[in-house]
């Protein structure tokens, strides 16, 4: 029997109007990569935040390497060498990469900040995860994927023995994701325990030794990954057969043409994009980060004044030069970075 890094024993957590976790119990082996799976709202992130000291359980116990722990905040968890890579990015965007990476542990000499030591420490933290980012740049100038890599560098670079990865590849390109996969393998070889929250089946079966399934705040099962199939895992997550999961509209026939785009191009990073969209369809845009997917969406919504091309909406030529034009034409946009671009905080 492998040593136990983390034991959740009858953990319960309530929020106003919601029971997030109910009597959750399972173990996580030391030095393993342990997946936490479930639909949105299943309680995965809440469990990770309890371990990271962000939330306190209302009932039950958390035991780390044989010792019950009671964290009053994330700083207590960090002192216990538990880190978390959050899905929701939170940085001081006006500060530099180095300042963000060393925040809370700023190196000083004679009572004053040592910028040379700060930059050196930040570069060492980034080197551990093979992230090539100028530590002098303001974090607000970085892409979402680069900011995600900073979070990973913060957790790994501070010597965490247990790291919670909450949807870590949601903002990463495939190249960055491959670097993360290599890092997790190295962490496992160094006896670091990784708790990996993800919906992506390929990642779970590629990286994780064991998988725990959550549903509606309850523990469903914990099993070695090699002993289940993708269909088994999905059925445990959603509580019904995989065939029942797919929406009915996929089998239906498409309706009238609603949108036609021809030769859409822009210096922002795409050219000669043409497609049609019919009523009842869901059209997907796939590609790596930087391929132009978001830029096409922004151009359609009138956010790119340099975009050229022809657009028809419900068979009529449309001139969409601003978001106001788009809204009048019946177009809406849910942006890539909802926190920065979709809300006025």
N, C-alpha and C positions, 0 to 999 in steps of 0.2 A: 504494500500500500504506500503510495507516494505521500510525502509530507503535505499537510494542508496549509496553504498560504492564507486563505480566507474562508471563514465559515459564517454563513448567514443562518441564524436560528430564530425561526418564527417572527421574522421582521414584518412589521405593519407600519404603514405611513398614510396619514389622512391629510388632505387639503380641504379647504372650504368647499363643500358640495361634491367632493370626490374622494373615493377610497382608492389611492394610488397603488398600494401594496397590501396584500392580506396574507399573513401567516406564511411568509416565504422562507423556505429552508433548503439550502444545498451547499456543497463544498466546492472549492476551487483548489486544484493541486498546485503546489509550489513549482515554479519554473515552467508552467504550461501556458499555452494560449487558449483561453476559455471563451467561447462565443456566447453572447446573450442575444437571443432572437425573439421576435414577436412583432405583431403589428404595431402601428402608432398607438400610443396610449396603453401599451401592455405593462409598463412599469420599468422598462429596461434602464432608461436614463435616470430615473428616480433612484433606483438601486445603486447605480454608479455614483450618483451625487451623495448618497448616504455614506458610502465608503470613502469618498473624497472630502467629507466633512462639510459639505454645502448644506445638506439637510440632516436633521436628527430623527431617528426612528421614534414612533410613538410607542412601540412595543417591540420586544424581541432583543436579540443580542447580535453584535458583530464581533467576531473573534479573528485576530490577525496573528498568524504564527503562534497560536496557542494562547494568546493573551486577549481578554476582552478589552475593547477600545471604546472610548466615549469622546468623540471629537466635538469641540465647541465651535469649530470653524475650519476652513481649508488650511490655515496655518498649522493647526494641530496635526492634520493628515500629512502635510508636507514634512513636518518634523519626524513623523513616523515613516517617512520615505514612501508615501503614497501620492501619486500624481494622477492628473486627469487631463486628457486632450478633449476639449469640448467641441461639440458640433456647432454651437453658437459662439462665434468669435467675439472676444472682448479684449480690446487693446486700448492704450492711450495713443490714438492715431497721430497726435501732434508731436509725439516723442520719437526718437530714433529706434531702429531695430535693437541696438545695443542697450539703450535705456530700458526698453520693454523687457528684454531677456533678463536683465539684472535687477529689475524692479523688486524692491523688498530686500535685496542683498547687494546694494550698490557698494563697490569697493572704495575705501577712503584712505587717505594718507594725511595725517596731521589734522583730522577733522574735516577735510575737504574731499570732494569727489575726485577720484583718480580716473580721468577719462581714458588714459592709456590702458590701465588695468581693466576697465569696463569693456573697452573694445576687444582686448585680447581674450577676456573670458567669454564674450559673446561669440567671437570667431571660433573658439574651441567648442562651444555648445553646438554651433551650426555644423562644424566639421564632423561631429559624432554621427550626425544623420546625413552627411554628405549634401548639405544644402548650400548652394553658392549664392549668397545674398549679401550685398554691401551693408555692413552693420551701421553705416552712417546715414542710410536713407530713412526718411520718415516712414513709419509703418503705414500711414494713410496713403502713401504712393504705391504700395505693394498690391499685387493681385490677391484675390481671395485665396487662391491656392498657395501663394507664398506665405500669407498670414497663417494658414493652417499648418504649414511646415514650421513656423515659429512656435506655435503651440506645442508641437511634438518635440522641438528642440528644448523648450523650457522644461517639459516633464522629464525627458531623458537626461538632459544635461545637468540636472540637479540630483542625479544619483538615485532616482526612485527605484525601489525594489518591486513595487506593484504599480502598474499603470493601467488606467481605464481609458480605452480608446472609444469615444462615442461618435460613431459614423465618421471615422477619420478621413475616408477617401471621397466624401460627398463633394468636396470642392477641389479635388486634385485631378490633374491630367493623368493619362495612363503612365507617362514616364515617371511622374512624381509618385504615383501609387506603387509602381514597381520598386522604387527606392524605399518606400514604407514597408513593403513586404520583406525586402532584404533586411531592413532594420529589425523587424519583429523576429525574424529567424535568428539574428545576432543576439537580440535580447534574451531569447529562449536559451541560447547556448551559454549565456552569462547568468542563467538562473533567475532572470527577471520574469515575474509573472505578469502576463498581459490579459486583460479582460476586454474582449473585442465586441462592441455593440455594432451590429450591421444587419441590413436587409439583403445584402448581396451574397447570393448562394455560392458563387465562384470563390469569393474571398473566404467564406466560412470553411468550405471543404479544402481549400488550399492551405490555410494557415492554422486552423484551430484543431486542437487535440480532442476537445470535449465541447459539447453544445448544451446550453440550458435554454429551454423554451418557456417564455412567459405569455400568458393570455389573460387579459382583463385584470391585471394586478396579481395574478396567482401563478405559482410554480406549476408547470405542466409536466416537465420531464427534464432529466439531466442524463446524457448518454454519450459514449464515445462517438466521435464524428464518423469513424470508419464503419460503425454498425448501423447507420441509417442512410437512406437515399434522399435525394432532393424532394421527391414527392412526399416521403414520410415527414420530412421537416416542415414543408409547407402545410400539410394537413394538421400537424400539431399546432402550428402558429395560428391558423385561421379557424380551426375547429370544424372543417368540412373538406370534402374531397377537392383535389386540385382542379378537376374539371369544372367544379361549381364556382371556382374563383373568378373565371374569366367573364368579363361583362358581355351581356347578350348582344350589344350593338355590333360586335366584331363579325357576327354571322349575318348581320342584316345588309341590305343593299343600300348603297349611298344614294342620297337625294340629288337635288339640283346643285349646280356649281354656285358656290357662294363667293369664292375668292380666286382670282387668277393673277399671277405675277409673271412678268416676262422681262428678262434681261436686267434684273436688279443688280446694280454695281455701286461700289463706294470705295474711296481711298481708305476707309476704316478697316478694310480687310476682306472684301469678298467681291466677286465679279460674275456677271452673267448667270444669276440665280433665277430659275424659272420653275414654277410649280402651280398646281391647282388644288383647291380644297372644296369638297362637296359636303352638303348637309349631312350630319350624322357621322362624319369622319373625324378621326384623331390623327393628325399628321405629325410624325416625329422628325426632328432634325438631330442627326448624330454626327459626332466628330470630336477630335481632341480639343483641349483648351487652346484658344487662339485660332481655331479653324474658321470662325466667322458666324457661328450659330446665333449668339446673343446679338451680334451686330445686325444681322438680318432682321431679327425681331424688333430691334430698336428702330431700324429704318422704316419698317412697316408702320410703326406707331408714330412716325413723324419726328423722331428724335435726332435724325441725321440729315442736316440740311444739304449735304454733299451727295446724297444718294440719288442715283438716276435709274430710270426704268419705268415700265408701265404696269399699272395696277387696275384691275377691274373688281368691283364689289357688286355682287348680284347682277352681273352682266353690264354694269355701267362704268365707264372710265372714272377713276377717282384720283384726285390730287390731294395727297396727304402730306402736308408740309409742316404740320405741328401736331402735338397731342390733342389739341382742341379739334382739329380736322378729323383725326382718327376717331375720337369719341363720337362726333356727329355722324360719322360713317358706320358706327356700330362696332368699332375695333377697341379692344381693351388689352392691357399689358400687365402681366404679373412678372416683375423684373427678376433677374438672376440673384441680385443682392437685395432681398426684401427689406432688410434692416436699414441699409444706406439709401436705397433708391425708391423704396415703396412706402416709407413712413416718414413723417415729420416728428421726430422724437422730442 
